[in-house]
Amino acid sequence: MFNVLLLAALRFTARWWAAPVVPAANPRAGSWRPASNAALSAWWGVALLAVLCAGALRWNLAHRSLWWDETWNLTRATLGERVRDAKDPSRLVFEEAGWDRAFFYYYKPTNHVLFTVTSKVCLGVWQKATGREAWEFDEFVFRFPNFLAALAAVLAIALLLRDWGHPVGGLVAAWLLAIHPWHIRYGIDARAFSGVVLLAILSALALTRALRGGLWRHWLGFGLLQWLLLWSFPYAIHLTLALSAAALAGIWFDRELPRRPLFFRFVVGGLLGAMLFVQCMGPNMLQIFSWENIDGHGVIGADFLSELGAAMVSGMPWNDPIWASGTDGIPSLLTRATGRPGAGVFLLFVLPASALAGLLILFRRGPRIGLIAAAWLLAAGLAVAMAWGRSQYFYPRYVIYGLPAFLALAGVAVGGIPRLVRPGVWRGWLAGIAGPAFVILFAAAVAPGIHILVTRPYSPNEEVAQFLAGRAQGDPDRILACGFGLGGKEPAIYNPWMVYADDRDELLAMMDRSRAEAKPLFVFLGYDSFNRANQPSAFPLLDDATLFETVGEFHGIESQFIYRILRYK
């Protein structure tokens, strides 16, 4: 009914909003015009090399074990899971997640619908093409929509800055995004974040062309992209609001095109996006009330802002978390800056200063592009402020859409370095080395984080399952494979025969069962510090060398993703 009323309103007001824009403008005005075909070919070559580099750096994580949130999405919304039959625990049954769950299951916010739907299509095609069972999956196929979106984002940011008149800056930004650890990690994470980064870039590109040319296709495209952003991840509403504000400001400051037709085209494009959002997301919005008021007191503070800033400039945590199992995984920015002061100076001062300089450059060339860039970046601040004001639980990754804006601004500044000197040999020399040098310095500064991401699994759930399968020697009933505490259920996606203990009493029951049934008991656990804090009474047993011995240890990309496997003696 809502959409019917909107359509009726549009029909009866068509004489106002359907008027042509006079005079017509060029949507590519202000964008880069290469001096020759050779220059254009070189630009495309460097951009495509950045895309290939991005694929290579994301290849390892994309093919390795899933982590907790990804397994939740796979089992609850995308595919389903095998579980023990309640009537006959000696057999497994497959509980399928159908298309209704993919589109409309929203009792947990980790069903990011656009990713879920596209991933479900990929898995279905893969199963039919390979003759796999309905419950089988492949990590890369499951993550493929996001892997593709990550590569597309690298190319899209280069095209965006080329449209802004900064072709060299676009190449710099593309390479920075390709090698940025935060985007390497979440560029393949099987949720919405990779898609949101791409859609944010495309939204900025569509808005740029809409404000320059006023063409219907760009305004409608902008509206459709706002729908896709919100369908992917409702927390992106702050980005859609900020870009819409930039659109209105750009229309107001426009001195070339008439304001009224542009305003109406903006409104119609937005209404089209709103109608699609209501149609696709309306049932899900009713379910949000079950989780939107999660207590977030104390989550957003100085520590959170430090973590967000560190993620933006380096993709690293700000400080090493204190885990009982020791520090491991992606190193902290503070540790990196302390051990390598040059890296710290670059990441904490040079990179942010470059982004600020890039923003000033954009505003000097005209308000429209500067407004888009500023609104895009400030949307992240708006999201954090709103979450803090409403005491909502919040993670830095919720505003990863701000990363390409930050890198784009840095790219604009670096691409503009040659203009600081007079035309001549020095300018040509700077044009050839400034961008590559900046990218190399960034890569060197974040190299330890990149190394972890290209060599380890996200979380070693498959490795744990394979280790225990080897101990079972083909008969899952031969051993008791028991997960403990937080994270103890994650490897079950790879081995559904596993059992689980949540506290000391359940652990003691498993030990009794092991003795009674004469079966070896293997207890595996991760999230060491969290579990020690929540189940302190269980660890005197688990740490007792007379009761348990460590027979395996597997490492993921974070300290909390260290999994130990203990054998009950």
N, C-alpha and C positions, 0 to 999 in steps of 0.2 A: 504493500500500500504506500509506503514511504517513497519508493522509486516511481510509482505511478503518479503520485502527486508532483514529484519533481519534474517528470517528463511533461506533465500537463502544463506546469508553470513555464517550462522552457518553450513549449509550443506556442503559448499565448503571448510570450514576450520576444518571439523570434525577430520581430521587426527592429528591435533595439540591438540585440546582440549579434545578429547576422550581418550587420552593415560591414562593407569592406573597409580595410585600412587604406586611407589615402593620405599622402602618397605611399606607394609600396616601397618597402626597404629590403635590403639584402641581408639575410640572416647570417651570412659569413663575413659581413663587413667588420674590419678590425682584426680578422684572423690572419695567420701567416700566409704569405704568398711567396712560394719558393722562387729563387732567382733562375733556376734551371731544373730540368728533369733529373739531372745528376744529384742536385741538392735534395730533391724530394725522395729519390731512391735511397740516398744515404740516410735520410731521416727515418724512413721506413725500416731500413736494415738495422739501425741501432735500436729502434723500438721493438722489433721482433726478436732481437737478441735478448732484450730484457724479458720478454715473454718466455722465451726458452729457458733463461736462467731461473725465472720464477717457477716454472714447471719442475726443473731439476731439483731445486731446493725444497719443494713440497712433496716430492715423489716418495721419500721415505715415510713420512708421517701418514701420507694418504694410503699407503699399503699396509701399515702396521696395525697393531691391536687397537680396538676401540677403548675409550675411557667411559667413565660412569654416565655422564649426561648423554653421550652418544648411544650407549646401550639402552638407556631409558627410551630414547626416541625410537630406536630400532624395534624394541620389544612391545612398546605400548601403542605406537602410532603408525609405524611404517611397515613392519613385517609381521611381528608376533613372536612367540617363543615356545619352546618345548619345555614342558614341565612333567613332573611325575603324575601319573594318573591317580586321582584320589581313591578310586576303588581298587586299583592294582598298582601299588608303588613300584613294582618290578618292570613296568613299561612306561614309555613316555607318550604324551599326547601333545599335539601342536595346537596352540591357541592362536588363531590367526587374527591379525589386526587388519580389518577390511578397509574399504575406501571411506566408509562412514567415519571411522576413527581417524583416518588420515586428514579428512577435511574438517571434522567437527568435534574431535576429542580435545578438550581444552581445560581439563581439571588440573593439569600441571602446565606451567608456562614453558616447559621444554619441548612441547610440540610446536615447532615453528613451521606453520602450515605450508608455505610455498616450498620450502626445502623438502618437507615430508612428502608432498605430492610428487615433486619431480624425482626424488630419490626412489619412491615406490615404483614409478614408471621405469626407471633404470634397472632396478632389481627384477621387475617382471620381465623385461626384455632379456636380461642376462639369464634368468632361469629358463626361459623358453629356448633361447639360442644354445644353451649348454646342456639342456635336459636335466637340470638340477631339481631337487625336491622343493616344495613350497616353503620349507623352513630354512633352507640353505641361503647363505649370503656371502658376499665378498666385500671386504672393507673398501677397496678402491671403487667398486661399482656403487656401493652405498654412498660414498662421499663424492662421487663423480660430479654432481651438479655444483658443488662448492669448489672443487678443484678447477672446473671450467670457469666458474665465476671469478676465481682468484686470478687466473690468467687474463681473462677479459678485463678485469679491473686495471691491470698493469697497462694494457694497451689503451684503455679508455681514459686514464689520467693523462697519458701523453697527448691524445687527441683533444682533450679538454683544454690543456694549456696551449696547444697549437691554435685552437679557436680563440683563446684569450690574447693571441699575438706573441706567445713566448714558446717558440718551438724547441729551443735548447732547454729551457726550463722544464718543458714537458718530458723530454728524455731523461733529465736528471730526476724528476719526480717518479717517473716510471721505474727507473733503476732502484731508487730508494725504497719504493713500495715492494719491488720484487725481492729485495734482500732484507726487508725489515722483519725481525723475529716475531713481532706481534702479529703481522699479517701472514707470515709463514705458518704460525700455529693456528690461528683462527681462520686462515684461508682454506683449510681443509676440515676444520671441526664440523661435524655433522649436525649443524644447527643453522641459524639464520645469518650468522655474522658475516660470512664471506659474501653472500648475496646482498646484504645491506650495504656493504662497502661499494660494491659495483653499482647498485641502484642509486646510491648517494652521488656517485660521480656522474652517472647518466642524467640524474635530475639536474645537477648543476649545468651540464652541457645543454640539455633541453631548454632550461630557463635562459641560458645565455643567448641561444638562437631565437627564443621566443621574444625576448626584449629587444633584440636587434632588428628582427624582421617582422614580428607581429603575425607570423603565419599560423593558420589554424593547426597544422600538423604538429607544430612545436608546442603550442599551448595545450592541445589535447594529449600530446605525449607527456608533457609535464604532469598533467592531472593523472594519467594512467600510472606514471612512475610513483606518484604519492600513494596511490592505492596499493601498488606492489610493495612499497616500503612498509606500510601498515599491515598488510596481509602477512608479510614475512615476520614482522617483529613490532608489536604494538608500541614498544618503548621508543620506536622511531618517530612517534608523533611530535616530539620536540623538534626533530629535524624538519618534518613537513611544515610545522608552524613557522620555523625560522626562515625557511626558503620561501614560504608564501609571503612572509613579511618583506623579504628582500624583493620579491616580485612586485608587490604593491609600491614599495619605495622606488624601485626601478621605473615603474610606470609613471610615478609622480615626477621624477627628475628627468624624464625623457624630453628631449628638446627637438627630436626629429619626427616622431610619430604622434598622432592624436591619442590622448589619454583614454577617452571614453571607449573606443573599440577595443583597445588593449585590455582595459579593465573587464569588459564583458567577456572577452575571450578567456581571460584568467578565471573568471567566475564559472563559465560553462565547463572549462577543462576540470576545475576543481569539483564541480557537481557530478561530472561523469565519474571521476575517481571515487567520490563519496557513494554514489549509487552502487558501484561495483563492490566497494568495501562492505556496505550494508548487506548486500546479497551474499557475499562470500564469508563474511566474518560476523554477521549478526548473531547467529546461534552461539558462537564462541564468546562473544562479549558478555552474554548472560552468565557464562561460567566463570568469568574473571572474578566475580564477587567471592568465589571460594578461596582465592589466593592473593588478591591484590593487597590485602592489609597485613601481610606478613610483617611481624615486628622487625623494624630496622633500626631501632634506637642504638646509637653508638657505632653503627656501621660506617656512616659518612662523617669523617673528621679529618684531622691532620694526616693520620696514617693513610686513609683512603686517598686523599689528594696527592700524597707522595707516590703512592702506588700508581695512580692514574697518570701522573706526570712522567714517571719512569717508564711506564708502558708506552706512552706516546713518543718519547724521544729515543727509546732503546729496545722496547719489547721485553725488558727484564724487570723483575721485581725491584722495588727500591732497596729493601733490606733483606738479608738472609733470614728466613723464618727459623725459629729455634725448634728443631725436631729432635726427639730423643734418639732417633736413628742416625743423626748427624746431618750435615749440610751436603746436599747433592742436587744435581739437576742444573737448570739454567741459573747462572750466577747472578748476584744482585748488582744493580747499578752502583750502589755505594761501595761494594767490594771492588768492582771494576775500576771505579774512579780513584779509589785509594791505592790500588796496585799499579794502575796505569794512569797517572795524572793527566797525560795528554788526551787519553780517551775521555776522561771525565770532563775536561775543559771543552772538548768538541761537543759532547752530548748535552752537557748542562748549560753551555753558554753559546757556542757558535751556532748550533742547530736552531735553538729557539730564537736567537737574534736574527738569523737568516729568515725565519718565518715572519718575524715582525717586519723586517725590511721588505719582504715580498708583499706584505699587505699594504705597506705605504706606497710601494711602486704601483700597485693596482689602483689605489685611490687617486694617485697623481694622474693616471692615464684616463680617468673618468669614473664616476661613482657607481655605475651599474655593476661592473665586474667586481669591484671592491666590496660592494654590498653583498653580492652572492658569496664571496669567499668569507667575509666576516660573519655573516649569518650562519653559514655552514659550520664554521669552527665554534661559534658561540652557542650553537645548538647543544653541544656536549655540556657546556657549562649550565645551560638552562635545565637540561635533564638532571644533572647532579643536584642543582639547587632545588628543583621540584621534589626530587626523591628525599632530600634532606628535610625539606619543609613538611613533607607528609610522613616522614619516618618510615620510608619504604626500604626494603632490602635492595641492595644495589651492588653490582660488580662493575669494575672498570670496563670490561668487554662490552657492556651494554651501550657504550658510546664509541665503539671502535670506528663508527662512521666518520668521526672527526679526524682520524688518522690521515686519510688522503688529502683533506683540506690543509692540514699542517704541513705535509710533505709537498703539496702543490705550492704553497707559499714559499717554502724553502727553495724549491726549484725555480720559481720566478726570480728570487734574489740571486741565486747562483748564475742563472742564465743571463742576468743583467750585469754581471761583473765586468765583462769587456767594455761596456758603455762608460765605465768610469775613467777610461783613458781616451786620448784623442785617436781618431782613425789613423791606422798605419800598421806597422809590423807588430807592435806590442798588442794592439787590439786583436789582431788575428791570432797571435800566439795565445793570448788569454782565452779567446773563444774556443781554442782547441783543447786546452788543458784544465780549465776551471771546473767544468762539469765532471769529467772523469776523476779529477783529484778529489773533489768533494765526495763523490760516491765511494772512492777507495778509502778515504779517511773514515767514512761512516762504517763501511764493511769491516775495517780493522777494529774499530771501537766496539762493535757488537759481535765480533767473531766468536767468542766463547759461547754465546747464546745460539748462534747459527749452528755451531758444531754439535751441540746437544740435540738440536732439532733434526739434523740430517743423519744422526747416527742411532737414535733411540726410538722406541715406541712411545706413543703418548702416555699410556699406562700399560704395564706389562701383563694384562689380563690373559691374553692368548698364551704368552710364555708360561705363566703359572699353570694354566689348564693343560698345556702340552707336557710340562714336567710331571704333573700328577697322572696324566694319562699313561706316561711311560712307566710310572710306578705301578699302575693298575695292570699293566701287561695285557691289554685288550679286554679285561673283565672289570667293568666299573664297580662291580659289587665286591671286588677283592680287597679294596681299601675303603677307609672313611676319609674322604677329602672334605675338610670342614673349613669354611670361611668364618672369620671372626670379626665382629664389630662393623664399624663403618667401612665400606668398601669390600666387605666379605662376600657380597652377593654378585659383584661385578663379573668375575670369571665364569659364572654360570652360563653366560651367553655362549661360551665355547664348550662347556661341560655341564650339561643340566643335571648330571647325577650327583652333583655336590650337595652337601648338607651345610647347615649354618648354625652358629652359636652366637648369641648376642651379648651374653654376660657370663659371670663366673659360674652361676648355677648350671647354665646350659653347657658350658665348657666341661664342668665336672661330669655332667650326664654323658657327654660324648666320650670322655675318658673311661667311664664305667662301661659304656657300650662297647668300646674297643676291647676291653678285657673280656667282657662277657661273650662277644662274638669272635674273639681271637682274630681281629682284623687290625692291621696297622692303621694308626690314626695320624693323619697329616693335617696340621692347622696352618692356614696361610692368612696373613694379615698385612694391610697397608695402613696409611693414615695414622702413623704410629703415635704422634703427639696427641692428636684428637682422641684416639681410642684410649690412651693412657689417662687422659683427663676425664673421660666419660665412664670408663670401666676400670677404675684403679684397683679394685679388688681382684681382678682377673690376672693382672700382670705378675704378681708374686708367683703364680703358677707357671705362666708362660716364660718367665725369665729364670726359672729354676732349672739349672743345668742337669739336675738329677732326674727331672721329669721330661724335659724337651731338649732336643738338639737341633741346631739349624742345619738343614740339608740343602737349602737353596735360597738365593737372593737375586731379585730381578729389579732393574732400575728403569724408571720412566723419566719424563722430562722435568719433573718437579721432585722435591724432597719427599713430599707426601705420597708420591707414587713409587716409593721403595716397598716392594713386597718381599716379606720373609716367609719361608716355608719351614715349619717346625715339625719334627717327628717325635711323637710320644713314645718314650722308651718303655 
